[in-house]
Amino acid sequence: MELEVLKTESTMKANNKEKDFDAVKMMRDIRKEIHVETENMSYEELRAYIDAQLAQKSRLIGQQ
């Protein structure tokens, strides 16, 4: 039992280090920016915005 507690504590300490890159924060920031840009758009305006954003991308994320 005591060994399990020690393993858990050491694992928690190892996982609490500061991150160089926070993917969750980045996603929230991107989502907030898109919301601000599109919040008052009609469906047609939103569709045009999405099409324009997709046209700017030369490749999909993850592709090389």
Protein Blocks (a to p, Z undefined) as FASTA:
>chain_A
ZZmmmmmmmmmmmmmpccfbdfklmmmmmmmmmmmmmmmpcfklmmmmmmmmmmmpmbde
hiZZ
